[in-house]
Amino acid sequence: MMAPDGIGAMLRAARESAGRTREEQALVLQDAQDGRWFDPENLKRWETERRLPVPAWHALLADVYGTPVEEIAKAVRLSRQRRRLQRLDGADSSEGEEGTEVDRRRFLGAAAVATTSVVALPGLAEARQGIDAALSSSDAGDLAYLDGAFERHRGGYRGRPPAVVLAEMRGDLGLLRDVLSRPHAAGTRADLARTAAGITGLVAIIQHDRSDQRDAHGWFATAEQAARESGDRQMLAWALARHAMVPLNYGAPRSAADLAMRARAEAGQKPSAAAALAAAVTARALASAGDHQGALRSVADARLIAERIDGSQAADTWFGYPLQKHHVHLSQAFTLMGRTREAYAEQEAALALTTSPSVMTRALLEMDAAACLNADGDSAAAADKAVGIWARLPQAYREGLVRSRAEALHQALPGAAHARLGEALAS
């Protein structure tokens, strides 16, 4: 299956010969790694050679595409060599590797003839080109690694406590800082800024979930700055919508609504995960602020968008908007509005779609259900349910977002129910 044009042509030709779309091929790759999420956008970057597969992916590609791993590595090397020559010469990729080499020699020869005051030394230009290529190769490896790190981390907690996930990201954050300090071509810099926005946004989410509000605000500000530099409005909309959840979950719903509405405006009219998230968070923020009519309009907006997205936009990651996540958001919106019938329905739908451990998600849904019991007038049952949830909750999850939700319920409970939940939270 070896293609002389490099890895992009190889992967593209194999997929097209099998009659698959990128999304279908991504599912094949996902199945080959035991169902772990594989982003179709990553495959697109490989096929168009905006990114090249790092060695960690070579074995998977060899297995799925039915070719020796050495051939995958060889195709990647060919693509990398061609990209280096293009950077050196400014040549079009369609000219091929041999054509760019001829053009470079012609240029050097013409320059030697035209220059009377400087004598070209044999081998000097080739030495410089070799040094440039070595430097570019090193930088390309770091960029490819960071792109892969972004993909790995975006999958969510997968049953792991927030502090564990944050610890796994520390080394990647140090590399990201170093790579950002280096000079890059404009296109590379934009791609790097997008990766930076995603990775720093993930850190912000974790800090939000750990209840470190100040640090979460800081990381989200960094993510928004990087998203603006990248020029990716969907990434900016995602960062703003996620940022809105900090004031939303910690007592400032009007600030949350402002951020969420800005996110919805950035996302535009095309259905996307960022647009759906922005609409859902707007609904929650307006519900919390008491604007129930506005909240219901945003619920309708979120539902319309959720019905129209699929593929990577609906993937179960921190950047996707799957139906499970949709129902979780609407559960909270309806709970805040006191519309318990709709809230119970959303909770049931969300739990039915929650197949992973999702300790935090399950606890939040159960806290919503307890709040609904209180809104329906059964404060004793609400306290019983909340205390039961808290007792079963692992210690690693007893701070941060779940505690915030439990404390909000505690403040709403009357009399003996208030005291009972308070004792559980204090223990």
C-alpha positions, 0 to 999 in steps of 0.5 A, a space after each residue: 500500500 506504500 504511496 510515494 507521496 507520503 503518509 497523507 496520500 497513503 492514508 487517504 488512498 486506503 480509506 477511499 479504496 475501502 469506500 469510507 468517510 473520515 468519520 467511518 475510518 475514525 470509528 475503525 481506528 477507535 474499535 482497533 484500540 478497544 473503543 478508546 476515543 479517536 478524533 476524526 479531526 486527527 485523521 483529517 490532519 494526518 491525511 492533509 499533512 497539517 500534522 504527521 502521526 507521531 511514533 505512538 500511532 504507527 503500530 495502530 495505523 499499521 494494524 488498521 491499514 494492513 501495512 508493515 509499521 516500517 512502511 508507515 514510518 517510511 511514509 511519515 519520513 517522506 512527508 516530513 522531508 518534503 515539508 522541510 524542503 517546502 519551508 526552505 524553498 517556499 515550493 508548492 507541494 505538488 512539485 515533488 521532492 526531486 523538483 524542489 531539490 533541482 529548483 534549490 540548486 538552480 537558485 544557488 547557482 544563479 545567486 553565485 553568478 549574480 554576486 561579484 563581491 561574495 564567493 560562494 563556498 562549496 558545501 556551505 549552503 548544504 550545511 545550513 540547510 542540514 542545520 535548518 532541517 535538524 532544527 525543524 525536525 526537533 520542533 516538529 516533533 514537539 509540535 506533534 507531541 503536543 497535538 497528541 497530548 491535546 487529543 489524549 487529555 481531551 477525553 475527560 476524567 474516565 473515572 479518574 479524580 481531577 487531581 490525578 488528571 491534572 498531575 498527568 498534564 504537568 509535564 505537557 504544560 512545561 513543554 507547551 510553555 517552552 514551544 510557545 517561546 520559540 519562533 514559528 511560521 504564521 500557520 504553525 503559530 496559529 495551529 500551536 495557539 489552538 492547541 494551547 487554547 485547548 490544553 489550557 482550557 482543560 486545566 481550567 476545567 479541572 481547576 473549576 471542578 476542584 473548586 479553585 475558582 481563582 486559578 480556573 478564571 486565570 487559566 480560562 483567560 489564557 485559553 481565550 487569549 490563545 483561541 483569539 490568536 489562533 483565529 478559531 472562533 469555535 475554540 473561542 466559543 468553547 472556552 467562553 462557554 466553559 468559563 461561564 460555568 465557573 461563575 455559574 456554579 459558584 454563585 454569580 449567575 449574571 456574570 455566567 450569563 454574560 460569558 455564555 451569551 458571548 460564547 453563543 455569539 462567537 459560535 455563530 449559526 452553524 450547528 456545533 458542539 460549542 454552540 450547543 454548549 453555549 446555549 445550554 450554559 446560557 439556559 442554566 445561567 438565566 434559570 439561576 438568575 431567575 429569567 425563566 423565559 430566557 432560560 426556556 428559549 435557550 433550552 429550545 436553542 440547545 435542543 435544536 442544535 443537539 439534534 443537528 450535530 453528529 460525528 466529532 461534534 457529538 463525541 463524548 469528550 470535553 470538546 464534544 457535546 454528546 446527548 448524555 452531556 446535553 441531558 446533564 445540562 438540561 437537568 440542572 436548568 430545569 432543576 433551577 427553574 423548579 420544573 421538576 417533571 422535566 428535570 426528572 426526565 432529563 436526569 433519567 435520560 442522562 443516567 441511561 446514557 452514562 456508561 463510563 464510571 463518571 463518578 462526578 456526573 452521577 453525583 451531580 445528577 443525584 444532587 439535582 434529583 434531591 433538589 427536585 424532591 425538596 422543590 416538590 415539598 419532600 424535604 426529608 426525602 431530599 435530605 435522605 437522598 443527598 446524605 446517601 449520595 455523600 456517604 457513597 462519594 469517594 473522598 477524592 470527589 468531596 471537594 469542588 463541584 459536588 460539594 458546591 452543589 450539595 451546599 446549595 441544596 443544604 441552604 435550600 433545605 428547611 429545619 431538620 433536613 437542613 441540619 441533617 445534611 449539614 452534619 453529613 457535609 461537616 463529617 
